[in-house]
Amino acid sequence: MPVLIPENLAELREAACSHDPVLLAGGTDLMVALNHRSQRIESDLTVVSLAQVPELRSWSHDPTSGELTIGSGITWSQLERAPFDALAPALAQAARTVGSPQIRNAGTIGGNIATASPAGDGLPVLLALDATVDSVGSDGERSTPLSELLTGTKRTSLAPGEVIVAVRFKVDDGWQGYAKIGVRNAMVISVAGVALVLDGTARRARIALGSVGPTVLLAGEASAFLTSEFDWDAWTCSEATIATVAEMAAEESRPIDDHRSTAEYRRHGVRVLTSRLLKRGRERR
Ligand SMILES: Cc1cc2nc3c(=O)[nH]c(=O)nc-3n(C[C@H](O)[C@H](O)[C@H](O)COP(=O)(O)OP(=O)(O)OC[C@H]3O[C@@H](n4cnc5c(N)ncnc54)[C@H](O)[C@@H]3O)c2cc1C
């Protein structure tokens, strides 16, 4: 099976467009899928490594627009540290919960998005941040809201060979956090995950949920209620608002029973995590 290792974005575009490629970033999802035989690489397919493309490993922050652009090849180990821990604290918190140090050294944000698992820890955060995904494929470049890119459980609107180049979102003036529960404290796929963004500039709250639906979900009604009830000047909200928002988020989740958890425990998890995050968010700005 041929393996191509492009060294810049132009070479990557050429490789991805002119072959029937299997894209390989950190390999932490792809190799598991191959080992479990849920994915096969036929001998006539070409593996295109993304590891040596510097453009995918770059990032930028525009202080004027406030936009943070993160290359798809940025790893979890990078995301958990400076400057991302200050620019996107919820993403850094999510990064710290991913797998083990070895997985975080290899796994990338682009691979997390493309895998589109409802349990992907980066996804609720990026959804709450209203992120946009930049990609390039045989039809050229496009920018797609993450909410539209994720079409179902492990399904995206990416065409075969279409490469995620970067993900970007506004770094807002406010508070953001991510919390998850699992069956243990480390090396654990989430049983429920919640991301909360309190955007002080837009005066808007967004709550996104992981592992409690076929894909990550925006808790739209809970977000709208919190947006209207939060006192954006005093930066606080009442205990009653917290309880109502937590209940609404739990009601908006669509969990299932499986080998990791019952649906009821997942719904309870959403209630507790939402309440916990909101209590933290109203105290710290
Ligand atoms: C032991 C273990 C523990 C884990 N724990 C967690 C966890 O706690 N939380 C969590 O969220 N995940 C976890 N994962 C899953 C995985 O580490 C992450 O989803 C990671 O971000 C995947 O990135 P990658 O670079 O390794 O992707 P890869 O495995 O290289 O690729 C995954 C898929 O995405 C495609 N792809 C990769 N990059 C791009 C791109 N730029 N454009 C288009 N398509 C692309 C590939 O073709 C492939 O289909 C774990 C995995 C393992 C093995």
The ligand as a Tripos MOL2 file, in Angstrom:
@<TRIPOS>MOLECULE
LIG
   53    58     1     0     0
SMALL
NO_CHARGES

@<TRIPOS>ATOM
      1 C1         -6.3430    4.6960   24.3740 C.3       1 LIG1
      2 C2         -7.1230    5.8160   23.7180 C.ar      1 LIG1
      3 C3         -7.7580    6.7450   24.5250 C.ar      1 LIG1
      4 C4         -8.4910    7.7730   23.9560 C.ar      1 LIG1
      5 N1         -9.0970    8.6690   24.7680 N.ar      1 LIG1
      6 C5         -9.8400    9.6740   24.2300 C.ar      1 LIG1
      7 C6        -10.5060   10.6020   25.0850 C.ar      1 LIG1
      8 O1        -10.4410   10.5530   26.3170 O.2       1 LIG1
      9 N2        -11.2280   11.5950   24.4760 N.ar      1 LIG1
     10 C7        -11.3260   11.7040   23.1010 C.ar      1 LIG1
     11 O2        -11.9780   12.6270   22.6160 O.2       1 LIG1
     12 N3        -10.6970   10.8320   22.2910 N.ar      1 LIG1
     13 C8         -9.9670    9.8280   22.8110 C.ar      1 LIG1
     14 N4         -9.3440    8.9220   21.9900 N.ar      1 LIG1
     15 C9         -9.5320    9.0410   20.5420 C.3       1 LIG1
     16 C10        -8.4210    9.8430   19.8020 C.3       1 LIG1
     17 O3         -7.2330    9.8970   20.5090 O.3       1 LIG1
     18 C11        -8.8580   11.2860   19.4640 C.3       1 LIG1
     19 O4        -10.1040   11.2990   18.7920 O.3       1 LIG1
     20 C12        -7.8090   12.0110   18.6040 C.3       1 LIG1
     21 O5         -8.0610   13.3830   18.6400 O.3       1 LIG1
     22 C13        -7.7570   11.5230   17.1540 C.3       1 LIG1
     23 O6         -6.7580   12.2680   16.4640 O.3       1 LIG1
     24 P1         -5.6640   11.5630   15.5470 P.3       1 LIG1
     25 O7         -4.7700   12.6470   15.0470 O.co2     1 LIG1
     26 O8         -4.9950   10.4400   16.2520 O.co2     1 LIG1
     27 O9         -6.5820   10.9990   14.3670 O.3       1 LIG1
     28 P2         -6.2700    9.7800   13.3700 P.3       1 LIG1
     29 O10        -6.4210    8.4860   14.0840 O.co2     1 LIG1
     30 O11        -5.0150    9.9990   12.5990 O.co2     1 LIG1
     31 O12        -7.4810    9.9790   12.3540 O.3       1 LIG1
     32 C14        -8.8110    9.7440   12.7850 C.3       1 LIG1
     33 C15        -9.7440    9.9160   11.5820 C.3       1 LIG1
     34 O13        -9.7630   11.2620   11.1690 O.3       1 LIG1
     35 C16        -9.2600   11.4070    9.8370 C.3       1 LIG1
     36 N5         -8.4370   12.6180    9.8670 N.ar      1 LIG1
     37 C17        -7.4010   12.8760   10.7080 C.ar      1 LIG1
     38 N6         -6.9520   14.1330   10.5130 N.ar      1 LIG1
     39 C18        -7.7210   14.6610    9.5280 C.ar      1 LIG1
     40 C19        -7.7530   15.9270    8.8760 C.ar      1 LIG1
     41 N7         -6.8960   16.9250    9.1840 N.pl3     1 LIG1
     42 N8         -8.6780   16.1310    7.9020 N.ar      1 LIG1
     43 C20        -9.5650   15.1580    7.5740 C.ar      1 LIG1
     44 N9         -9.5890   13.9430    8.1420 N.ar      1 LIG1
     45 C21        -8.6810   13.7000    9.1280 C.ar      1 LIG1
     46 C22        -8.5090   10.1230    9.5380 C.3       1 LIG1
     47 O14        -8.5260    9.8120    8.1480 O.3       1 LIG1
     48 C23        -9.3010    9.1160   10.3560 C.3       1 LIG1
     49 O15       -10.4510    8.7160    9.6520 O.3       1 LIG1
     50 C24        -8.5960    7.8840   22.5290 C.ar      1 LIG1
     51 C25        -7.9270    6.9370   21.7200 C.ar      1 LIG1
     52 C26        -7.2120    5.9260   22.3070 C.ar      1 LIG1
     53 C27        -6.5110    4.9180   21.4080 C.3       1 LIG1
@<TRIPOS>BOND
     1     1     2 1
     2     2     3 ar
     3     2    52 ar
     4     3     4 ar
     5     4     5 ar
     6     4    50 ar
     7     5     6 ar
     8     6     7 ar
     9     6    13 1
    10     7     8 2
    11     7     9 ar
    12     9    10 ar
    13    10    11 2
    14    10    12 ar
    15    12    13 ar
    16    13    14 ar
    17    14    15 1
    18    14    50 ar
    19    15    16 1
    20    16    17 1
    21    16    18 1
    22    18    19 1
    23    18    20 1
    24    20    21 1
    25    20    22 1
    26    22    23 1
    27    23    24 1
    28    24    25 2
    29    24    26 1
    30    24    27 1
    31    27    28 1
    32    28    29 2
    33    28    30 1
    34    28    31 1
    35    31    32 1
    36    32    33 1
    37    33    34 1
    38    33    48 1
    39    34    35 1
    40    35    36 1
    41    35    46 1
    42    36    37 ar
    43    36    45 ar
    44    37    38 ar
    45    38    39 ar
    46    39    40 ar
    47    39    45 ar
    48    40    41 1
    49    40    42 ar
    50    42    43 ar
    51    43    44 ar
    52    44    45 ar
    53    46    47 1
    54    46    48 1
    55    48    49 1
    56    50    51 ar
    57    51    52 ar
    58    52    53 1
@<TRIPOS>SUBSTRUCTURE
     1 LIG1         1 GROUP 0 **** ****
